[in-house]
Amino acid sequence: GKATPMIIVMPDAKTTQLGYFNLIDGSWNYEDYFFKELMPYVEKTYRIKGEKRYRAIAGLSMGGGGTFVYAMHRPDLFSAACPLSAYTGPTTVEQAISDNRLYFQVGTDPEKAAKFVKEHSALELIKSLDKETLNSVRWYIDCGDDDYLYEGNSLVHIALNKKGVKHEFRIRDGGHTWTYWRDSLPEVLKFVSDGFHQY
């Protein structure tokens, strides 16, 4: 009863290909697909109000990383962003090169690694955007205290605070598990719903 009726679309981004991000070599352009094909298809096919104020994005783990990146790449499209237990990306070229999950993206090439960090690190994206742009999105960030991604999410919270960006930040007991995310979902849906009714 706390959430308003809404249409929820949950795409699967073949996460073995680093999920929701375009690959640097152009062989997997999921972000382009999401914005140029999936969103227009969904908004044409279903009874959806296609305005920013009625659109939110949320995801967990790698999808939480996609949530950060998409909302910061296209803040004009989303009224709310709710990353849960989010992958926040590497913060340095060295981290990108040493991260085994990114090997097929950047290998040992410092230029590719720098490009990846610039385009996919939540912290770097926060640095690159002004306060007004970041505040045009309502943020709800949630991560468990036993989650291996806790530090990155905490650093994002600190960076947003320092920049004066309004956001909700939740740390609760739990890890990187479906049990944790199921407990998060009612509050996320309420947060999104509250935003839909602000105007």
MDTraj code that builds the backbone (N, CA, C; nanometers):
import mdtraj as md
import numpy as np

residues = "GLY LYS ALA THR PRO MET ILE ILE VAL MET PRO ASP ALA LYS THR THR GLN LEU GLY TYR PHE ASN LEU ILE ASP GLY SER TRP ASN TYR GLU ASP TYR PHE PHE LYS GLU LEU MET PRO TYR VAL GLU LYS THR TYR ARG ILE LYS GLY GLU LYS ARG TYR ARG ALA ILE ALA GLY LEU SER MET GLY GLY GLY GLY THR PHE VAL TYR ALA MET HIS ARG PRO ASP LEU PHE SER ALA ALA CYS PRO LEU SER ALA TYR THR GLY PRO THR THR VAL GLU GLN ALA ILE SER ASP ASN ARG LEU TYR PHE GLN VAL GLY THR ASP PRO GLU LYS ALA ALA LYS PHE VAL LYS GLU HIS SER ALA LEU GLU LEU ILE LYS SER LEU ASP LYS GLU THR LEU ASN SER VAL ARG TRP TYR ILE ASP CYS GLY ASP ASP ASP TYR LEU TYR GLU GLY ASN SER LEU VAL HIS ILE ALA LEU ASN LYS LYS GLY VAL LYS HIS GLU PHE ARG ILE ARG ASP GLY GLY HIS THR TRP THR TYR TRP ARG ASP SER LEU PRO GLU VAL LEU LYS PHE VAL SER ASP GLY PHE HIS GLN TYR".split()
xyz = np.array([
    [0.0775, -0.1187, 0.0000],
    [0.0000, 0.0000, 0.0000],
    [0.0830, 0.1271, 0.0000],
    [0.2169, 0.1187, 0.0138],
    [0.2988, 0.2403, 0.0176],
    [0.3438, 0.2850, -0.1209],
    [0.3376, 0.1962, -0.2192],
    [0.3844, 0.2285, -0.3541],
    [0.2664, 0.2535, -0.4464],
    [0.2840, 0.3495, -0.5347],
    [0.1823, 0.3786, -0.6347],
    [0.1909, 0.2748, -0.7463],
    [0.0820, 0.2483, -0.8193],
    [0.0921, 0.1564, -0.9332],
    [0.1958, 0.2080, -1.0332],
    [0.2776, 0.1184, -1.0823],
    [0.3808, 0.1565, -1.1789],
    [0.4171, 0.0361, -1.2634],
    [0.4768, 0.0616, -1.3768],
    [0.5285, -0.0445, -1.4629],
    [0.6778, -0.0561, -1.4348],
    [0.7218, -0.1772, -1.4044],
    [0.8628, -0.2021, -1.3739],
    [0.9202, -0.2905, -1.4840],
    [1.0273, -0.2460, -1.5451],
    [1.0945, -0.3205, -1.6513],
    [1.2301, -0.3637, -1.5970],
    [1.2610, -0.4934, -1.6086],
    [1.3856, -0.5466, -1.5524],
    [1.4668, -0.6165, -1.6617],
    [1.5462, -0.5404, -1.7374],
    [1.6255, -0.6031, -1.8438],
    [1.7431, -0.6822, -1.7874],
    [1.7799, -0.7882, -1.8568],
    [1.8959, -0.8690, -1.8198],
    [2.0071, -0.8335, -1.9174],
    [2.1177, -0.7870, -1.8657],
    [2.2222, -0.7332, -1.9527],
    [2.3387, -0.8283, -1.9749],
    [2.3156, -0.9580, -1.9683],
    [2.4237, -1.0538, -1.9946],
    [2.5480, -1.0136, -1.9153],
    [2.5373, -1.0247, -1.7850],
    [2.6382, -0.9674, -1.6962],
    [2.7785, -1.0244, -1.7142],
    [2.7939, -1.1346, -1.7854],
    [2.9298, -1.1823, -1.8131],
    [3.0036, -1.0848, -1.9044],
    [2.9314, -0.9961, -1.9718],
    [2.9928, -0.8948, -2.0582],
    [3.0061, -0.7603, -1.9863],
    [3.0125, -0.7604, -1.8554],
    [3.0148, -0.6405, -1.7723],
    [2.8841, -0.5647, -1.7854],
    [2.7808, -0.6378, -1.8104],
    [2.6463, -0.5892, -1.7935],
    [2.6061, -0.4662, -1.8685],
    [2.5799, -0.3615, -1.7935],
    [2.5025, -0.2484, -1.8422],
    [2.5847, -0.1403, -1.9095],
    [2.7149, -0.1605, -1.9266],
    [2.8010, -0.0575, -1.9830],
    [2.8390, -0.0909, -2.1271],
    [2.8633, 0.0131, -2.2069],
    [2.9201, -0.0084, -2.3395],
    [3.0646, -0.0542, -2.3229],
    [3.1039, -0.1534, -2.4028],
    [3.2448, -0.1936, -2.4023],
    [3.3259, -0.0913, -2.4807],
    [3.4471, -0.0676, -2.4383],
    [3.5330, 0.0323, -2.5011],
    [3.5590, -0.0014, -2.6473],
    [3.5690, -0.1313, -2.6804],
    [3.5967, -0.1697, -2.8191],
    [3.4721, -0.1661, -2.9078],
    [3.3570, -0.1328, -2.8506],
    [3.2345, -0.1199, -2.9296],
    [3.1628, -0.2501, -2.9591],
    [3.2101, -0.3619, -2.9045],
    [3.1491, -0.4921, -2.9354],
    [3.0228, -0.5208, -2.8535],
    [2.9981, -0.4441, -2.7498],
    [2.8801, -0.4645, -2.6634],
    [2.8349, -0.3266, -2.6168],
    [2.7304, -0.2739, -2.6792],
    [2.6872, -0.1372, -2.6506],
    [2.5531, -0.1371, -2.5794],
    [2.5528, -0.1967, -2.4608],
    [2.4265, -0.2120, -2.3883],
    [2.3671, -0.0781, -2.3456],
    [2.4494, 0.0152, -2.3042],
    [2.3954, 0.1450, -2.2630],
    [2.3262, 0.2140, -2.3806],
    [2.3871, 0.2090, -2.4984],
    [2.3227, 0.2661, -2.6177],
    [2.1897, 0.1968, -2.6447],
    [2.1906, 0.0642, -2.6384],
    [2.0669, -0.0126, -2.6588],
    [1.9599, 0.0307, -2.5594],
    [1.9961, 0.0458, -2.4331],
    [1.9000, 0.0817, -2.3288],
    [1.8300, 0.2135, -2.3621],
    [1.9091, 0.3152, -2.3968],
    [1.8517, 0.4480, -2.4211],
    [1.7882, 0.4617, -2.5594],
    [1.8495, 0.4023, -2.6613],
    [1.8031, 0.4249, -2.7984],
    [1.6981, 0.3253, -2.8459],
    [1.6949, 0.2049, -2.7861],
    [1.5997, 0.1034, -2.8312],
    [1.5018, 0.0600, -2.7225],
    [1.5549, 0.0184, -2.6072],
    [1.4674, -0.0373, -2.5035],
    [1.3705, 0.0665, -2.4474],
    [1.4201, 0.1805, -2.4048],
    [1.3305, 0.2819, -2.3469],
    [1.2228, 0.3260, -2.4457],
    [1.2583, 0.3606, -2.5709],
    [1.1524, 0.3990, -2.6652],
    [1.0515, 0.2861, -2.6897],
    [1.1005, 0.1618, -2.6978],
    [1.0090, 0.0492, -2.7188],
    [0.9108, 0.0359, -2.6025],
    [0.9618, 0.0391, -2.4809],
    [0.8764, 0.0241, -2.3625],
    [0.7747, 0.1376, -2.3558],
    [0.8194, 0.2592, -2.3824],
    [0.7289, 0.3734, -2.3705],
    [0.6272, 0.3788, -2.4838],
    [0.6582, 0.3147, -2.5950],
    [0.5622, 0.3062, -2.7059],
    [0.4638, 0.1912, -2.6836],
    [0.5111, 0.0832, -2.6232],
    [0.4317, -0.0391, -2.6101],
    [0.3367, -0.0362, -2.4909],
    [0.3789, 0.0259, -2.3820],
    [0.2993, 0.0245, -2.2586],
    [0.2459, 0.1639, -2.2271],
    [0.1434, 0.1672, -2.1447],
    [0.0808, 0.2945, -2.1074],
    [0.1683, 0.3624, -2.0016],
    [0.2671, 0.4327, -2.0508],
    [0.3668, 0.4949, -1.9642],
    [0.3721, 0.6441, -1.9947],
    [0.3825, 0.7229, -1.8909],
    [0.4061, 0.8659, -1.9079],
    [0.5559, 0.8835, -1.9296],
    [0.5933, 0.9280, -2.0469],
    [0.7342, 0.9339, -2.0851],
    [0.8055, 1.0612, -2.0458],
    [0.7741, 1.1143, -1.9292],
    [0.8412, 1.2350, -1.8815],
    [0.9356, 1.1977, -1.7672],
    [1.0398, 1.2765, -1.7513],
    [1.1379, 1.2534, -1.6447],
    [1.0703, 1.2345, -1.5097],
    [0.9716, 1.3155, -1.4785],
    [0.9101, 1.3123, -1.3450],
    [0.8425, 1.1793, -1.3142],
    [0.8124, 1.1002, -1.4173],
    [0.7472, 0.9703, -1.3970],
    [0.8410, 0.8531, -1.4262],
    [0.9706, 0.8799, -1.4308],
    [1.0648, 0.7739, -1.4651],
    [1.1728, 0.7661, -1.3582],
    [1.2018, 0.6449, -1.3137],
    [1.3077, 0.6211, -1.2153],
    [1.3911, 0.5030, -1.2628],
    [1.5081, 0.4906, -1.2044],
    [1.5949, 0.3772, -1.2360],
    [1.6481, 0.3198, -1.1052],
    [1.6540, 0.1883, -1.0996],
    [1.7050, 0.1196, -0.9805],
    [1.7734, -0.0085, -1.0252],
    [1.8642, -0.0561, -0.9436],
    [1.9302, -0.1817, -0.9735],
    [2.0129, -0.2255, -0.8555],
    [2.0520, -0.3517, -0.8588],
    [2.1329, -0.4050, -0.7498],
    [2.2620, -0.4642, -0.8044],
    [2.3663, -0.4525, -0.7269],
    [2.4982, -0.5034, -0.7616],
    [2.5466, -0.4372, -0.8915],
    [2.5704, -0.5149, -0.9971],
    [2.6113, -0.4559, -1.1243],
    [2.5020, -0.3633, -1.1776],
    [2.3759, -0.3997, -1.1540],
    [2.2648, -0.3126, -1.1934],
    [2.2628, -0.1831, -1.1141],
    [2.3120, -0.1885, -0.9904],
    [2.3275, -0.0659, -0.9125],
    [2.4343, 0.0234, -0.9738],
    [2.5403, -0.0400, -1.0251],
    [2.6422, 0.0356, -1.0980],
    [2.5836, 0.1003, -1.2217],
    [2.5016, 0.0238, -1.2947],
    [2.4316, 0.0800, -1.4099],
    [2.3419, 0.1957, -1.3696],
    [2.2777, 0.1832, -1.2543],
    [2.1909, 0.2901, -1.2045],
    [2.2703, 0.4183, -1.1833],
    [2.3845, 0.4089, -1.1149],
    [2.4695, 0.5271, -1.0960],
    [2.5089, 0.5874, -1.2310],
    [2.5615, 0.5033, -1.3193],
    [2.6150, 0.5520, -1.4465],
    [2.5043, 0.6113, -1.5335],
    [2.3937, 0.5404, -1.5503],
    [2.2867, 0.5904, -1.6367],
    [2.2280, 0.7207, -1.5832],
    [2.2050, 0.7269, -1.4524],
    [2.1453, 0.8482, -1.3951],
    [2.2401, 0.9673, -1.4053],
    [2.3711, 0.9410, -1.4038],
    [2.4658, 1.0519, -1.4162],
    [2.4988, 1.0837, -1.5618],
    [2.4902, 0.9843, -1.6499],
    [2.5071, 1.0131, -1.7924],
    [2.3849, 1.0853, -1.8480],
    [2.2657, 1.0501, -1.7979],
    [2.1406, 1.1072, -1.8507],
    [2.0487, 1.1537, -1.7376],
    [2.0915, 1.2519, -1.6590],
    [2.0070, 1.3005, -1.5493],
    [1.8793, 1.3675, -1.5985],
    [1.8761, 1.4020, -1.7266],
    [1.7560, 1.4611, -1.7850],
    [1.6419, 1.3607, -1.7986],
    [1.6712, 1.2317, -1.7847],
    [1.5698, 1.1280, -1.8071],
    [1.5088, 1.0704, -1.6802],
    [1.5754, 1.0826, -1.5658],
    [1.5299, 1.0113, -1.4457],
    [1.5022, 1.1069, -1.3303],
    [1.3859, 1.0890, -1.2678],
    [1.3528, 1.1697, -1.1497],
    [1.4167, 1.1111, -1.0245],
    [1.4405, 0.9801, -1.0253],
    [1.4988, 0.9136, -0.9084],
    [1.5937, 0.8039, -0.9539],
    [1.6948, 0.7799, -0.8715],
    [1.7897, 0.6709, -0.8946],
    [1.8127, 0.6005, -0.7619],
    [1.8003, 0.4679, -0.7647],
    [1.8099, 0.3891, -0.6411],
    [1.9078, 0.2737, -0.6593],
    [2.0377, 0.2996, -0.6463],
    [2.1354, 0.1912, -0.6527],
    [2.1418, 0.1158, -0.5195],
    [2.1318, -0.0156, -0.5274],
    [2.1383, -0.1016, -0.4089],
    [2.2643, -0.1869, -0.4182],
    [2.3446, -0.1871, -0.3133],
    [2.4672, -0.2684, -0.3103],
    [2.5440, -0.2513, -0.4406],
    [2.5623, -0.1280, -0.4816],
    [2.6082, -0.0983, -0.6169],
    [2.7580, -0.1149, -0.6361],
    [2.7922, -0.1661, -0.7532],
    [2.9288, -0.1599, -0.8035],
    [2.9530, -0.0137, -0.8393],
    [3.0516, 0.0498, -0.7767],
    [3.0744, 0.1927, -0.7991],
    [3.1903, 0.2207, -0.8940],
    [3.2547, 0.1158, -0.9426],
    [3.3609, 0.1314, -1.0404],
    [3.4960, 0.1590, -0.9775],
    [3.6026, 0.1415, -1.0562],
    [3.7367, 0.1710, -1.0065],
    [3.7554, 0.3216, -0.9933],
    [3.8420, 0.3624, -0.9028],
    [3.8658, 0.5057, -0.8835],
    [3.9979, 0.5517, -0.9441],
    [4.0822, 0.4578, -0.9837],
    [4.2111, 0.4935, -1.0438],
    [4.2382, 0.4028, -1.1630],
    [4.3301, 0.4466, -1.2480],
    [4.3736, 0.3657, -1.3616],
    [4.4328, 0.2343, -1.3115],
    [4.5107, 0.2412, -1.2052],
    [4.5744, 0.1205, -1.1504],
    [4.4693, 0.0195, -1.1040],
    [4.3646, 0.0687, -1.0379],
    [4.2566, -0.0213, -0.9942],
    [4.1887, -0.0861, -1.1139],
    [4.1640, -0.0082, -1.2187],
    [4.0972, -0.0625, -1.3371],
    [4.1818, -0.1717, -1.4017],
    [4.3121, -0.1501, -1.4097],
    [4.4012, -0.2491, -1.4715],
    [4.4115, -0.3747, -1.3854],
    [4.4122, -0.3597, -1.2544],
    [4.4291, -0.4763, -1.1670],
    [4.2985, -0.5510, -1.1392],
    [4.1844, -0.4953, -1.1793],
    [4.0546, -0.5591, -1.1550],
    [4.0298, -0.6664, -1.2608],
    [4.0326, -0.7933, -1.2199],
    [4.0150, -0.9039, -1.3147],
    [3.8842, -0.8950, -1.3922],
    [3.7795, -0.8373, -1.3312],
    [3.6500, -0.8262, -1.3996],
    [3.6577, -0.7316, -1.5186],
    [3.7559, -0.6423, -1.5185],
    [3.7680, -0.5434, -1.6256],
    [3.8725, -0.5809, -1.7291],
    [3.9365, -0.6988, -1.7140],
    [4.0487, -0.7316, -1.8016],
    [4.0089, -0.7275, -1.9486],
    [3.8937, -0.7851, -1.9829],
    [3.8534, -0.7882, -2.1233],
    [3.8138, -0.6488, -2.1728],
    [3.7928, -0.5547, -2.0809],
    [3.7616, -0.4166, -2.1177],
    [3.8886, -0.3351, -2.1401],
    [3.9785, -0.3399, -2.0446],
    [4.0936, -0.2487, -2.0476],
    [4.2275, -0.3191, -2.0639],
    [4.2325, -0.4506, -2.0358],
    [4.3595, -0.5213, -2.0418],
    [4.4608, -0.4540, -1.9513],
    [4.5773, -0.4229, -2.0083],
    [4.6806, -0.3507, -1.9324],
    [4.7061, -0.2129, -1.9932],
    [4.6136, -0.1665, -2.0755],
    [4.6282, -0.0394, -2.1468],
    [4.5840, 0.0780, -2.0584],
    [4.6782, 0.1653, -2.0179],
    [4.6416, 0.2762, -1.9297],
    [4.5410, 0.3732, -1.9921],
    [4.5459, 0.3914, -2.1250],
    [4.4501, 0.4825, -2.1900],
    [4.3083, 0.4268, -2.1823],
    [4.2936, 0.2977, -2.2088],
    [4.1612, 0.2348, -2.1983],
    [4.1117, 0.2384, -2.0539],
    [4.2030, 0.2136, -1.9611],
    [4.1651, 0.2152, -1.8194],
    [4.1198, 0.3546, -1.7774],
    [4.1915, 0.4571, -1.8224],
    [4.1543, 0.5949, -1.7881],
    [4.0177, 0.6300, -1.8457],
    [3.9916, 0.5851, -1.9667],
    [3.8608, 0.6096, -2.0296],
    [3.7505, 0.5391, -1.9514],
    [3.7764, 0.4160, -1.9105],
    [3.6756, 0.3425, -1.8340],
    [3.6467, 0.4125, -1.7013],
    [3.7509, 0.4534, -1.6303],
    [3.7326, 0.5220, -1.5017],
    [3.6520, 0.6499, -1.5220],
    [3.6872, 0.7278, -1.6223],
    [3.6184, 0.8551, -1.6477],
    [3.4698, 0.8336, -1.6756],
    [3.4357, 0.7276, -1.7483],
    [3.2975, 0.7060, -1.7916],
    [3.2149, 0.6206, -1.6963],
    [3.2806, 0.5433, -1.6066],
    [3.2061, 0.4448, -1.5280],
    [3.2310, 0.4466, -1.3781],
    [3.3180, 0.5312, -1.3306],
    [3.3392, 0.5427, -1.1861],
    [3.2377, 0.6415, -1.1299],
    [3.1565, 0.5967, -1.0358],
    [3.0575, 0.6866, -0.9754],
    [3.1259, 0.8091, -0.9154],
    [3.2401, 0.7899, -0.8521],
    [3.3108, 0.9028, -0.7907],
    [3.3602, 1.0028, -0.8953],
    [3.4119, 0.9535, -1.0064],
    [3.4586, 1.0435, -1.1128],
    [3.3415, 1.1162, -1.1773],
    [3.2295, 1.0467, -1.1947],
    [3.1117, 1.1117, -1.2525],
    [3.0593, 1.2210, -1.1598],
    [3.0602, 1.1957, -1.0298],
    [3.0175, 1.2986, -0.9335],
    [3.1072, 1.4217, -0.9456],
    [3.2382, 1.3995, -0.9585],
    [3.3313, 1.5121, -0.9740],
    [3.3019, 1.5921, -1.1004],
    [3.2609, 1.5226, -1.2066],
    [3.2452, 1.5879, -1.3369],
    [3.1141, 1.6645, -1.3517],
    [3.0169, 1.6386, -1.2653],
    [2.8858, 1.7033, -1.2771],
    [2.8694, 1.8115, -1.1715],
    [2.7926, 1.9144, -1.2052],
    [2.7706, 2.0200, -1.1070],
    [2.6600, 1.9794, -1.0093],
    [2.6565, 2.0503, -0.8988],
    [2.5620, 2.0209, -0.7905],
    [2.4178, 2.0253, -0.8394],
    [2.3847, 2.1245, -0.9206],
    [2.2472, 2.1394, -0.9695],
    [2.2043, 2.0185, -1.0525],
    [2.2924, 1.9721, -1.1392],
    [2.2612, 1.8555, -1.2225],
    [2.2395, 1.7324, -1.1357],
    [2.3289, 1.7093, -1.0404],
    [2.3150, 1.5931, -0.9526],
    [2.1890, 1.6028, -0.8673],
    [2.1539, 1.7230, -0.8243],
    [2.0334, 1.7414, -0.7429],
    [1.9045, 1.7335, -0.8241],
    [1.9157, 1.7271, -0.9572],
    [1.7953, 1.7119, -1.0394],
    [1.7415, 1.5690, -1.0340],
    [1.8192, 1.4796, -0.9740],
    [1.7797, 1.3395, -0.9530],
    [1.7666, 1.3175, -0.8029],
    [1.6617, 1.2480, -0.7610],
    [1.6481, 1.2093, -0.6200],
    [1.7240, 1.0775, -0.6014],
    [1.8136, 1.0724, -0.5037],
    [1.9020, 0.9571, -0.4839],
    [1.8642, 0.8800, -0.3579],
    [1.8589, 0.7470, -0.3725],
    [1.8384, 0.6569, -0.2585],
    [1.9425, 0.5465, -0.2716],
    [2.0433, 0.5492, -0.1867],
    [2.1559, 0.4555, -0.1934],
    [2.1492, 0.3645, -0.0714],
    [2.1598, 0.2347, -0.0935],
    [2.1401, 0.1370, 0.0141],
    [2.2442, 0.0263, -0.0016],
    [2.3147, -0.0050, 0.1071],
    [2.4155, -0.1114, 0.1017],
    [2.4305, -0.1738, 0.2399],
    [2.4476, -0.3034, 0.2446],
    [2.4626, -0.3735, 0.3713],
    [2.5992, -0.3514, 0.4348],
    [2.6029, -0.3570, 0.5666],
    [2.7298, -0.3347, 0.6370],
    [2.8286, -0.4497, 0.6196],
    [2.7812, -0.5652, 0.5745],
    [2.8706, -0.6787, 0.5488],
    [2.8961, -0.6992, 0.3990],
    [2.8506, -0.6069, 0.3169],
    [2.8653, -0.6169, 0.1713],
    [3.0081, -0.5811, 0.1319],
    [3.0655, -0.6568, 0.0393],
    [3.2010, -0.6259, -0.0065],
    [3.2062, -0.4947, -0.0856],
    [3.0908, -0.4397, -0.1250],
    [3.0846, -0.3115, -0.1949],
    [3.0536, -0.1942, -0.1011],
    [3.0550, -0.2211, 0.0273],
    [3.0225, -0.1197, 0.1288],
    [3.1115, 0.0045, 0.1177],
    [3.2413, -0.0158, 0.1018],
    [3.3340, 0.0979, 0.0999],
    [3.3049, 0.1920, -0.0164],
    [3.2872, 0.1369, -0.1359],
    [3.2591, 0.2208, -0.2523],
    [3.1316, 0.3013, -0.2357],
    [3.0262, 0.2380, -0.1835],
    [2.9000, 0.3088, -0.1618],
    [2.9157, 0.4170, -0.0555],
    [2.9945, 0.3894, 0.0469],
    [3.0201, 0.4897, 0.1506],
    [3.0967, 0.6091, 0.0941],
    [3.1935, 0.5831, 0.0057],
    [3.2690, 0.6920, -0.0567],
    [3.1798, 0.7776, -0.1464],
    [3.0851, 0.7140, -0.2149],
    [2.9892, 0.7901, -0.2962],
    [2.9052, 0.8802, -0.2065],
    [2.8577, 0.8259, -0.0954],
    [2.7802, 0.9048, 0.0014],
    [2.8605, 1.0269, 0.0481],
    [2.9866, 1.0059, 0.0817],
    [3.0716, 1.1152, 0.1290],
    [3.0911, 1.2192, 0.0183],
    [3.1156, 1.1727, -0.1052],
    [3.1361, 1.2653, -0.2176],
    [3.0105, 1.3479, -0.2449],
    [2.8937, 1.2846, -0.2386],
    [2.7684, 1.3585, -0.2588],
    [2.7474, 1.4606, -0.1470],
    [2.7759, 1.4208, -0.0233],
    [2.7640, 1.5142, 0.0899],
    [2.8541, 1.6356, 0.0708],
    [2.9797, 1.6105, 0.0347],
    [3.0756, 1.7202, 0.0174],
    [3.0321, 1.8164, -0.0929],
    [2.9622, 1.7630, -0.1930],
    [2.9180, 1.8463, -0.3050],
    [2.7837, 1.9127, -0.2765],
    [2.7208, 1.8768, -0.1643],
    [2.5917, 1.9355, -0.1296],
    [2.4750, 1.8753, -0.2049],
    [2.4882, 1.7484, -0.2432],
    [2.3823, 1.6800, -0.3176],
    [2.2915, 1.6077, -0.2193],
    [2.1634, 1.6371, -0.2265],
    [2.0664, 1.5718, -0.1388],
    [2.0531, 1.4258, -0.1789],
    [2.0522, 1.3387, -0.0803],
    [2.0352, 1.1962, -0.1079],
    [2.0023, 1.1234, 0.0213],
    [1.9417, 1.0088, 0.0052],
    [1.9171, 0.9181, 0.1174],
    [2.0243, 0.8106, 0.1117],
    [2.0842, 0.7802, 0.2253],
    [2.1887, 0.6776, 0.2311],
    [2.1550, 0.5830, 0.3443],
    [2.1408, 0.4558, 0.3126],
    [2.1028, 0.3557, 0.4114],
    [2.2099, 0.2478, 0.4214],
    [2.2544, 0.2249, 0.5433],
    [2.3399, 0.1104, 0.5748],
    [2.2622, 0.0277, 0.6757],
    [2.2357, -0.0963, 0.6397],
    [2.1626, -0.1856, 0.7298],
    [2.2437, -0.3127, 0.7486],
    [2.2032, -0.3921, 0.8443],
    [2.2686, -0.5199, 0.8687],
    [2.2431, -0.6117, 0.7501],
    [2.3492, -0.6648, 0.6917],
    [2.3316, -0.7591, 0.5823],
    [2.4453, -0.7539, 0.4835],
    [2.4408, -0.8476, 0.3900],
    [2.5454, -0.8603, 0.2900],
    [2.4925, -0.8461, 0.1493],
    [2.5660, -0.9027, 0.0562],
    [2.5349, -0.8940, -0.0860],
    [2.4434, -1.0114, -0.1218],
    [2.3196, -1.0046, -0.0738],
    [2.2299, -1.1204, -0.0844],
    [2.0901, -1.0791, -0.1276],
    [2.0162, -1.1754, -0.1815],
    [1.8765, -1.1514, -0.2191],
    [1.7917, -1.1209, -0.0967],
    [1.8246, -1.1787, 0.0157],
    [1.7499, -1.1478, 0.1387],
    [1.7603, -0.9990, 0.1692],
    [1.8793, -0.9442, 0.1590],
    [1.8992, -0.8014, 0.1842],
    [1.8183, -0.7178, 0.0849],
    [1.8262, -0.7518, -0.0434],
    [1.7594, -0.6714, -0.1461],
    [1.6073, -0.6806, -0.1359],
    [1.5570, -0.7989, -0.1022],
    [1.4108, -0.8110, -0.0833],
    [1.3635, -0.7194, 0.0288],
    [1.4428, -0.7075, 0.1340],
    [1.4071, -0.6170, 0.2438],
    [1.4160, -0.4701, 0.2014],
    [1.5021, -0.4389, 0.1064],
    [1.5193, -0.3010, 0.0590],
    [1.4055, -0.2559, -0.0316],
    [1.3516, -0.3486, -0.1078],
    [1.2581, -0.3133, -0.2153],
    [1.1373, -0.2308, -0.1715],
    [1.0683, -0.2625, -0.0618],
    [0.9527, -0.1794, -0.0244],
    [0.9886, -0.0318, -0.0036],
    [1.1029, -0.0047, 0.0577],
    [1.1435, 0.1349, 0.0790],
    [1.1815, 0.2025, -0.0520],
    [1.2444, 0.1269, -0.1414],
    [1.2793, 0.1817, -0.2728],
    [1.1524, 0.2195, -0.3488],
    [1.0545, 0.1300, -0.3506],
    [0.9298, 0.1583, -0.4224],
    [0.8557, 0.2763, -0.3609],
    [0.8600, 0.2885, -0.2302],
    [0.7972, 0.4034, -0.1638],
    [0.8696, 0.5328, -0.2015],
    [1.0025, 0.5294, -0.2016],
    [1.0819, 0.6469, -0.2374],
    [1.0499, 0.6918, -0.3799],
    [1.0469, 0.5969, -0.4724],
    [1.0149, 0.6284, -0.6120],
    [0.8734, 0.6846, -0.6216],
    [0.7790, 0.6195, -0.5551],
    [0.6391, 0.6633, -0.5583],
    [0.6230, 0.8044, -0.5037],
    [0.6891, 0.8335, -0.3934],
    [0.6808, 0.9680, -0.3350],
    [0.7257, 1.0734, -0.4358],
    [0.8277, 1.0410, -0.5133],
    [0.8758, 1.1343, -0.6154],
    [0.7755, 1.1554, -0.7265],
    [0.7056, 1.0499, -0.7662],
    [0.6056, 1.0629, -0.8720],
    [0.4951, 1.1598, -0.8314],
    [0.4706, 1.1711, -0.7018],
    [0.3600, 1.2544, -0.6528],
    [0.4044, 1.3925, -0.6065],
    [0.5303, 1.4288, -0.6288],
    [0.5804, 1.5586, -0.5819],
    [0.5293, 1.6761, -0.6632],
    [0.4894, 1.6532, -0.7861],
    [0.4589, 1.7649, -0.8763],
    [0.3127, 1.8032, -0.8714],
])
top = md.Topology()
chain = top.add_chain()
for i, resn in enumerate(residues, 1):
    res = top.add_residue(resn, chain, resSeq=i)
    for name in ("N", "CA", "C"):
        top.add_atom(name, md.element.get_by_symbol(name[0]), res)
traj = md.Trajectory(xyz[None], top)
